[in-house]
Amino acid sequence: MTNFKMLGLGLLVAALALTGCSNSSDTQGDGTAQGSGSGGETGHGHSHEHGHSHDTGPNGGVVFDLGKYHAEFTVDHPKKECTVLVLGDDGKTTTPVAASELTLTTKATKTADGTVVEPMTIKLLPQNEEDGKAAKFVGTDPGIANVADFEGTVLGVIDGKPSQGEFSEVHSGHSH
């Protein structure tokens, strides 16, 4: 019976994560319009309908909710590498967590010149682990070399609990 309760709790957490900060595209306009113009400035923070906002992360990336943590998504285009950094409640300080890997999935997007960037699924592996915990997870994919605004989902089992979060770089003035 306990296993069924844990499964139900896991599904509830996943459902809540889907409805959490994923509404940013609703409040910032249509993704295709955002990616193809130089629309109005929305600022560096991401305001959400449910009452809190995320500022730019400590490395200049997008901060988003990842389970009970905050996380920062950054891209290094020349290295074809993306990083998810797990952060504490302040959204600035790294917080090591127990996770063997995270899976990042991006949606299709376009570069400024209209080149289509296909969706990607990237395995992010822990870096600089200590006592089985890490705050930095890194993965590579040739598609990350494209300079585009990425958005997608990060999934993983963090500290023994299924965790999910959605991120979006879609805003004007974005550059790498």
Contacts in CASP RR format, 6 or more apart in sequence:
PFRMAT RR
TARGET T0000
AUTHOR 0000-0000-0000
METHOD contacts of the structure
MODEL  1
MTNFKMLGLGLLVAALALTGCSNSSDTQGDGTAQGSGSGGETGHGHSHEH
GHSHDTGPNGGVVFDLGKYHAEFTVDHPKKECTVLVLGDDGKTTTPVAAS
ELTLTTKATKTADGTVVEPMTIKLLPQNEEDGKAAKFVGTDPGIANVADF
EGTVLGVIDGKPSQGEFSEVHSGHSH
10 161 0 8 1.000
10 162 0 8 1.000
13 67 0 8 1.000
13 161 0 8 1.000
13 162 0 8 1.000
13 163 0 8 1.000
13 164 0 8 1.000
14 162 0 8 1.000
14 164 0 8 1.000
17 65 0 8 1.000
17 67 0 8 1.000
17 163 0 8 1.000
17 164 0 8 1.000
17 165 0 8 1.000
17 166 0 8 1.000
18 164 0 8 1.000
18 166 0 8 1.000
20 48 0 8 1.000
20 50 0 8 1.000
20 65 0 8 1.000
20 166 0 8 1.000
21 46 0 8 1.000
21 48 0 8 1.000
21 50 0 8 1.000
21 54 0 8 1.000
21 64 0 8 1.000
21 65 0 8 1.000
21 165 0 8 1.000
21 166 0 8 1.000
22 165 0 8 1.000
22 166 0 8 1.000
23 48 0 8 1.000
23 49 0 8 1.000
23 50 0 8 1.000
24 46 0 8 1.000
24 48 0 8 1.000
24 166 0 8 1.000
24 168 0 8 1.000
24 170 0 8 1.000
25 31 0 8 1.000
25 151 0 8 1.000
25 168 0 8 1.000
25 170 0 8 1.000
26 49 0 8 1.000
27 47 0 8 1.000
27 48 0 8 1.000
27 49 0 8 1.000
28 34 0 8 1.000
28 42 0 8 1.000
28 46 0 8 1.000
28 168 0 8 1.000
28 170 0 8 1.000
28 171 0 8 1.000
31 170 0 8 1.000
32 110 0 8 1.000
34 149 0 8 1.000
34 170 0 8 1.000
34 171 0 8 1.000
34 172 0 8 1.000
35 109 0 8 1.000
35 110 0 8 1.000
35 112 0 8 1.000
35 149 0 8 1.000
35 170 0 8 1.000
36 110 0 8 1.000
36 114 0 8 1.000
37 172 0 8 1.000
38 172 0 8 1.000
38 173 0 8 1.000
39 172 0 8 1.000
40 172 0 8 1.000
41 172 0 8 1.000
41 173 0 8 1.000
42 171 0 8 1.000
42 172 0 8 1.000
43 171 0 8 1.000
43 172 0 8 1.000
44 55 0 8 1.000
44 56 0 8 1.000
44 171 0 8 1.000
45 53 0 8 1.000
45 54 0 8 1.000
45 55 0 8 1.000
45 56 0 8 1.000
46 53 0 8 1.000
46 54 0 8 1.000
46 62 0 8 1.000
46 63 0 8 1.000
46 64 0 8 1.000
46 168 0 8 1.000
46 171 0 8 1.000
47 53 0 8 1.000
48 54 0 8 1.000
54 62 0 8 1.000
54 63 0 8 1.000
54 64 0 8 1.000
54 65 0 8 1.000
54 70 0 8 1.000
54 91 0 8 1.000
55 63 0 8 1.000
55 91 0 8 1.000
56 62 0 8 1.000
56 63 0 8 1.000
57 63 0 8 1.000
57 72 0 8 1.000
57 87 0 8 1.000
57 91 0 8 1.000
57 92 0 8 1.000
58 72 0 8 1.000
58 85 0 8 1.000
58 87 0 8 1.000
58 91 0 8 1.000
58 92 0 8 1.000
58 93 0 8 1.000
58 94 0 8 1.000
59 72 0 8 1.000
59 74 0 8 1.000
59 83 0 8 1.000
59 85 0 8 1.000
60 72 0 8 1.000
60 74 0 8 1.000
61 72 0 8 1.000
61 73 0 8 1.000
61 74 0 8 1.000
61 169 0 8 1.000
62 72 0 8 1.000
62 73 0 8 1.000
62 74 0 8 1.000
62 167 0 8 1.000
62 168 0 8 1.000
62 169 0 8 1.000
63 70 0 8 1.000
63 71 0 8 1.000
63 72 0 8 1.000
63 87 0 8 1.000
63 91 0 8 1.000
64 70 0 8 1.000
64 71 0 8 1.000
64 72 0 8 1.000
64 73 0 8 1.000
64 154 0 8 1.000
64 165 0 8 1.000
64 166 0 8 1.000
64 167 0 8 1.000
64 168 0 8 1.000
65 71 0 8 1.000
65 165 0 8 1.000
66 84 0 8 1.000
66 86 0 8 1.000
66 154 0 8 1.000
66 158 0 8 1.000
66 163 0 8 1.000
66 164 0 8 1.000
66 165 0 8 1.000
67 158 0 8 1.000
67 161 0 8 1.000
67 163 0 8 1.000
67 164 0 8 1.000
67 165 0 8 1.000
68 161 0 8 1.000
68 163 0 8 1.000
69 86 0 8 1.000
69 87 0 8 1.000
69 88 0 8 1.000
69 95 0 8 1.000
69 97 0 8 1.000
69 158 0 8 1.000
69 163 0 8 1.000
70 86 0 8 1.000
70 87 0 8 1.000
70 88 0 8 1.000
70 89 0 8 1.000
70 91 0 8 1.000
71 84 0 8 1.000
71 85 0 8 1.000
71 86 0 8 1.000
71 87 0 8 1.000
71 154 0 8 1.000
71 165 0 8 1.000
71 167 0 8 1.000
72 83 0 8 1.000
72 84 0 8 1.000
72 85 0 8 1.000
72 87 0 8 1.000
72 91 0 8 1.000
73 82 0 8 1.000
73 83 0 8 1.000
73 84 0 8 1.000
73 104 0 8 1.000
73 150 0 8 1.000
73 154 0 8 1.000
73 167 0 8 1.000
73 169 0 8 1.000
74 82 0 8 1.000
74 83 0 8 1.000
74 85 0 8 1.000
75 81 0 8 1.000
75 82 0 8 1.000
75 83 0 8 1.000
75 144 0 8 1.000
75 150 0 8 1.000
75 169 0 8 1.000
75 176 0 8 1.000
76 82 0 8 1.000
76 83 0 8 1.000
76 144 0 8 1.000
77 144 0 8 1.000
77 145 0 8 1.000
77 146 0 8 1.000
77 147 0 8 1.000
77 176 0 8 1.000
78 145 0 8 1.000
79 140 0 8 1.000
80 140 0 8 1.000
80 141 0 8 1.000
80 142 0 8 1.000
80 143 0 8 1.000
80 144 0 8 1.000
80 145 0 8 1.000
81 138 0 8 1.000
81 139 0 8 1.000
81 140 0 8 1.000
81 144 0 8 1.000
82 104 0 8 1.000
82 122 0 8 1.000
82 124 0 8 1.000
82 138 0 8 1.000
82 139 0 8 1.000
82 140 0 8 1.000
82 141 0 8 1.000
82 144 0 8 1.000
82 150 0 8 1.000
83 124 0 8 1.000
83 136 0 8 1.000
83 137 0 8 1.000
83 138 0 8 1.000
83 139 0 8 1.000
84 102 0 8 1.000
84 104 0 8 1.000
84 124 0 8 1.000
84 136 0 8 1.000
84 137 0 8 1.000
84 154 0 8 1.000
85 94 0 8 1.000
85 135 0 8 1.000
85 136 0 8 1.000
85 137 0 8 1.000
86 94 0 8 1.000
86 95 0 8 1.000
86 96 0 8 1.000
86 97 0 8 1.000
86 134 0 8 1.000
86 135 0 8 1.000
86 136 0 8 1.000
86 137 0 8 1.000
86 158 0 8 1.000
87 93 0 8 1.000
87 94 0 8 1.000
87 95 0 8 1.000
87 135 0 8 1.000
88 94 0 8 1.000
88 95 0 8 1.000
94 135 0 8 1.000
94 136 0 8 1.000
95 135 0 8 1.000
96 130 0 8 1.000
96 133 0 8 1.000
96 134 0 8 1.000
96 135 0 8 1.000
97 133 0 8 1.000
97 134 0 8 1.000
97 135 0 8 1.000
97 158 0 8 1.000
97 159 0 8 1.000
98 132 0 8 1.000
98 133 0 8 1.000
98 158 0 8 1.000
98 159 0 8 1.000
98 160 0 8 1.000
99 126 0 8 1.000
99 134 0 8 1.000
99 137 0 8 1.000
99 156 0 8 1.000
99 157 0 8 1.000
99 158 0 8 1.000
99 159 0 8 1.000
100 126 0 8 1.000
100 157 0 8 1.000
101 123 0 8 1.000
101 124 0 8 1.000
101 125 0 8 1.000
101 126 0 8 1.000
101 137 0 8 1.000
101 156 0 8 1.000
102 123 0 8 1.000
102 124 0 8 1.000
102 137 0 8 1.000
102 154 0 8 1.000
102 155 0 8 1.000
102 156 0 8 1.000
102 158 0 8 1.000
103 121 0 8 1.000
103 122 0 8 1.000
103 123 0 8 1.000
103 124 0 8 1.000
103 154 0 8 1.000
103 155 0 8 1.000
103 156 0 8 1.000
104 120 0 8 1.000
104 121 0 8 1.000
104 122 0 8 1.000
104 124 0 8 1.000
104 139 0 8 1.000
104 152 0 8 1.000
104 153 0 8 1.000
104 154 0 8 1.000
105 119 0 8 1.000
105 120 0 8 1.000
105 121 0 8 1.000
105 122 0 8 1.000
105 152 0 8 1.000
105 153 0 8 1.000
105 154 0 8 1.000
105 155 0 8 1.000
106 117 0 8 1.000
106 119 0 8 1.000
106 120 0 8 1.000
106 121 0 8 1.000
106 122 0 8 1.000
106 150 0 8 1.000
106 151 0 8 1.000
106 152 0 8 1.000
107 119 0 8 1.000
107 150 0 8 1.000
107 151 0 8 1.000
107 152 0 8 1.000
108 116 0 8 1.000
108 117 0 8 1.000
108 118 0 8 1.000
108 119 0 8 1.000
109 116 0 8 1.000
109 117 0 8 1.000
109 148 0 8 1.000
109 149 0 8 1.000
109 150 0 8 1.000
109 151 0 8 1.000
110 116 0 8 1.000
110 117 0 8 1.000
110 148 0 8 1.000
111 117 0 8 1.000
111 146 0 8 1.000
111 147 0 8 1.000
111 148 0 8 1.000
112 147 0 8 1.000
112 148 0 8 1.000
115 146 0 8 1.000
117 143 0 8 1.000
117 146 0 8 1.000
117 148 0 8 1.000
117 150 0 8 1.000
118 143 0 8 1.000
120 141 0 8 1.000
120 143 0 8 1.000
120 144 0 8 1.000
122 139 0 8 1.000
122 140 0 8 1.000
122 141 0 8 1.000
122 144 0 8 1.000
123 139 0 8 1.000
124 137 0 8 1.000
124 138 0 8 1.000
124 139 0 8 1.000
124 154 0 8 1.000
125 137 0 8 1.000
125 138 0 8 1.000
125 139 0 8 1.000
126 132 0 8 1.000
126 134 0 8 1.000
126 136 0 8 1.000
126 137 0 8 1.000
127 134 0 8 1.000
127 136 0 8 1.000
127 137 0 8 1.000
127 138 0 8 1.000
128 134 0 8 1.000
128 135 0 8 1.000
128 136 0 8 1.000
144 150 0 8 1.000
147 175 0 8 1.000
147 176 0 8 1.000
149 168 0 8 1.000
149 169 0 8 1.000
149 170 0 8 1.000
149 171 0 8 1.000
149 174 0 8 1.000
150 167 0 8 1.000
150 168 0 8 1.000
150 169 0 8 1.000
151 166 0 8 1.000
151 167 0 8 1.000
151 168 0 8 1.000
151 169 0 8 1.000
151 170 0 8 1.000
152 166 0 8 1.000
152 167 0 8 1.000
152 168 0 8 1.000
153 164 0 8 1.000
153 165 0 8 1.000
153 166 0 8 1.000
153 167 0 8 1.000
154 164 0 8 1.000
154 165 0 8 1.000
154 166 0 8 1.000
154 167 0 8 1.000
155 162 0 8 1.000
155 163 0 8 1.000
155 164 0 8 1.000
155 165 0 8 1.000
156 162 0 8 1.000
156 163 0 8 1.000
156 164 0 8 1.000
157 163 0 8 1.000
END
